[in-house]
Amino acid sequence: MNQYLILLDIGGTFVKTAKIDLRQKNEQIKFSQSPITKFINETGYSREIDPVELLEQCKFEVSKNINSKENIVGIFISGQMGGWILTDEDNRPRTNILSWQDQSVLEFEGKYKDITTYLENDLGREWKFNSGNELRPGLPIISIINKLDDLELKGTRIHTLLSFIAANMVTEYEYILSDSDFASTGMLNIFDHRICIPNSLSSLSVPNISRNTIRIGNLQNTSIPVFTPVGDQQASLHGSELDAFSIIVNIGTGGQVAKLGTIDDAKENQVRPYFDNKLIITKTHLPSGRSINNFLKNLFGNEPSEIDFNLLKDIEFKKTRNIFEPILNFTESHIKYLKDNYGDEKSIEIFLASLSKEYENSIQALGFSQIKKLVFAGGVGQKIKYISKFIEDKFSLQVKIAQTQETTLKGLANLGKNYFD
């Protein structure tokens, strides 16, 4: 009897599901998707999600793949990292989900700096590096402290967006999180896997951490096991066939570059857990699909259409025509200046050159002495050839385009197949 896996990816733009046959090798993954639950209030710095609404959406998407006549042997989950929610001991919400995009700490002048100073004093200056070398307003450890006056911590669990969804989809839930997921909170020493939280959060219940794929319960009203969710970046890298000799350039809704490495390779870059007890060295939050959408919106004065996006695909890379502008220059007034002085096509070329330069600089920062190839993944990285041609011209490396646009689902599929091998 055929065995099937259900894949669930809770992305920043869509919730996607797929069902794959464990016996099929290199099959094209067919998936369905729906726009992710909208933010409750997208004004100012707040970016919160209704946890019940998102949970119901995920349950519904998974249910569409359930067939009582099929032997479904597991559900594997990935998704956006850096979101958090507090719950009671039964995983019932005590807060909304705060997205990684939430920057509420910036509403109060000086508070972000005060909190980061407090964390360095309480946890030691090495905390930032040991927790992944990432500091930003939306980092959950900072975001929780910012909300501390409104929170009840006794009898309260910290969940990521992903672990909250998983916990409420299963029966007899085990409070275990993947290191690739929990590391995004800033509360995990990724080198020795100790939880690191300041005194002000000491009464918060924290999970057990696993480096391996662990069953955390069965899907409600079924005997189908659900496994620890993993970070979407790690899943996508796995689906892009990351190895010791490659750098993955992933440009989709968000943008990152990443390679395998060690603590000695980190320098000023971010470090995150990967699979099989490995680490990735990465630079994230690079200009990507959101930046492109904003640029086109300001260039044409309305929400971009598919025709507008296709204009970017048609721009050819020519070394002699590069004009670099710092990506932060692309404000509404600056784009108007470019349009008035250069026209649409040249303005697009200037923008693409500047975006590509950001990725060139990030690859340089990662270091590439052992690297033999660059793999472009994500819809933008795969479709807009200007970017890959620009990068190829700067480095004497093989450039490859990932075989599937759905590298995250492919990575999840690979995890599932490896587990059942």
Phi, psi and omega in degrees: 000133181299146177247139184235151170245144170256133180248134178231121177240119182259087186273182179284340182244317183229154164260122184241144174226153177209159175232128183235153177269123182301333184279341183279130178257138176056032179286149174287124185280120176264131186223163171240158182211157173217147179302135182295151177314133183286158174298147179297316182212113186260023177268153179061220184265351186284135175219082183247150182239139175291115185294324181292318181295316179294319179300314179297322177298314181294318178299318180295316181297320178293319184299332180294343181259000182271128176225118186298341181273353181257150180268088180270120190256354179182156175238124181246137190233139170223174177168183183298138181260162175092358173272150181215160177206147173257140181226171170279184184291347175261014175069023175272138188298137168248349175220173166285171169280126173262119182292160173298342180276352181292130179231038184302334180299337182280354179293338182243115185303128176086349186290322179301314179295320180299318182291317180295323176295317178301316181296319179293324178288321184279318186258350182097151183295339180284349182306314184302312181292315184295334181266008174122359175065037180231130179224122181202158184301330183270004179299127187308319181300325178285317182296321180293315179298324178299326182266006193304322183297338183259004189248147170253115186266337182293129182069024185244135177260146169266128174236149165279168175306316184290316183290329176297314179298312182298316182301325184264008174258350190239167170255155179051052183295135173257126186281073181232131179241147173292142177299328180294336179271308186290334179301335182289352179277344187080011184249012183235127168284107189286351181267326178240000175065025172276143173286134179235106178230148181284169182302325183294343180246014189294338180272001179284135175283131182241155186277166162283148184246136179235139173272350185248168175284120186235138173288130183246003179152178176252144177306135183309135178066019177217178173250020183278120179289143175246139187248161182308124176297152179237160179296143182291331177296314180296319178297318180295320177297320178297319179287341177267005176064047175300133174219184186293346185246016184229154167243131178263125176253102186254112181235102177231232172299319172247174182223135178212157164237146184204152173214164171286149180191190180233175179302329181288341181273350192296308184053237180266005182277166175280153178233135179222151176294147174235190182274164179058037177063026178259167177241151170247143172258128192212157167235124184242181180057039175274156180302138189205218184302321179296319179295320180295316180300316180295319179298311181294323178299317179285329180290318186256352175080012177204174179299130184298144176258174177299325178298319179297315179297324180296335177300324180293325180295333185274350181285123180270144176281126176224121185304322188288348188252009183290129171232119185260132174235136173306135186300333179290346180288344189278062174273172181303316182291324180290321178295322176298319178299314179299315181299315182293329186260336184237341185087172187295309187297314180293324177298318178297319180296317178299317179297313181296322177297319181291318177298316180297324179298324177301319180287323175302312181297323181290322176295318177302318182293326178293325187089139186218031184295328180259003188274138180245341182212153173245128181248123180264126180231172182085150185304317181291312182298328182275327188266326183268096188294337180306317186294312181294325178293320178301312182293318180301324180291335185271336184234140178274066184227153174293135177249129182231143175260128180306144187289337180228146175285337183265061183293330180292312178297322178296319178297318176299317179300318179296320177300315180296316180295320178296322180296321185266358176294000000 
